[in-house]
Amino acid sequence: MSAPADKLELRPIPVGRSYRAVIADPPWRFDLRSAQGEQKSAQAQYRCMDFAELVAFAREIQLDFLCAPDCALVMWASFPMLP
């Protein structure tokens, strides 16, 4: 099943600022345990990204240039993405 949206909407981020905290809720993609959950999955609702795509996205928006040296990242993660 393909995701409903082909591209994520990018909103302008103010430049010239250095953020000390970033709160992120990335669109994680993870494998489903059964086909029964496919319609309820995140992938059925919006475009999801695997880890490599999330890293590329962070580079595209130059996230590292927006963060202060002591920046804290608070990131939502679902259980399948935890080590």
C-alpha positions as CSV (number, residue, x, y, z in Angstrom):
1,M,0.0,0.0,0.0
2,S,1.4,3.4,-0.9
3,A,1.3,6.3,1.5
4,P,-1.3,9.0,0.8
5,A,1.2,11.9,0.4
6,D,4.2,11.8,-1.8
7,K,6.1,14.5,0.0
8,L,6.2,15.9,3.5
9,E,5.2,19.5,3.9
10,L,8.3,21.6,4.9
11,R,7.6,24.7,6.9
12,P,10.1,27.6,7.0
13,I,12.4,27.5,10.0
14,P,13.7,30.9,11.3
15,V,17.4,31.3,10.4
16,G,19.9,33.0,12.5
17,R,18.7,31.3,15.7
18,S,20.4,28.7,17.8
19,Y,17.9,26.4,19.5
20,R,18.8,24.8,22.9
21,A,16.0,22.2,22.6
22,V,14.4,20.4,19.7
23,I,11.3,18.3,20.1
24,A,10.7,15.9,17.3
25,D,8.0,13.4,16.4
26,P,9.4,11.8,13.2
27,P,7.2,9.7,10.9
28,W,9.0,6.4,11.7
29,R,8.4,3.5,9.4
30,F,8.6,0.1,10.9
31,D,7.6,-3.4,9.9
32,L,4.1,-4.6,10.8
33,R,3.7,-7.9,12.5
34,S,0.6,-8.9,10.5
35,A,-1.4,-7.7,7.5
36,Q,-4.4,-7.2,9.8
37,G,-2.8,-4.0,11.2
38,E,-2.0,-2.5,7.9
39,Q,-5.1,-0.3,7.7
40,K,-4.5,1.0,11.2
41,S,-0.8,1.6,10.7
42,A,0.9,5.0,10.4
43,Q,1.9,4.0,6.8
44,A,-1.7,3.9,5.8
45,Q,-2.3,7.4,7.3
46,Y,0.7,9.4,6.1
47,R,4.1,9.1,4.5
48,C,6.6,7.4,6.8
49,M,10.4,7.3,6.7
50,D,13.0,4.7,7.6
51,F,16.1,5.8,9.6
52,A,18.2,6.6,6.5
53,E,15.4,8.9,5.1
54,L,15.1,10.6,8.5
55,V,18.9,11.3,8.6
56,A,18.7,12.7,5.0
57,F,15.8,14.9,6.0
58,A,17.6,16.3,9.0
59,R,20.5,17.1,6.6
60,E,18.2,18.7,4.1
61,I,16.8,21.1,6.6
62,Q,20.3,21.6,8.1
63,L,19.1,20.7,11.6
64,D,22.7,20.7,12.9
65,F,23.1,24.4,12.0
66,L,19.9,25.2,14.0
67,C,21.1,23.5,17.2
68,A,23.2,25.1,19.9
69,P,26.3,23.2,21.0
70,D,24.5,22.0,24.1
71,C,21.1,21.3,22.4
72,A,18.9,18.6,23.8
73,L,16.9,16.5,21.4
74,V,13.6,15.1,22.7
75,M,12.3,12.5,20.3
76,W,9.1,10.5,20.2
77,A,9.8,6.9,19.4
78,S,7.5,3.9,19.2
79,F,8.5,0.6,20.9
80,P,9.6,-1.1,17.7
81,M,12.2,1.6,17.2
82,L,13.9,1.3,20.6
83,P,17.1,-0.7,20.9
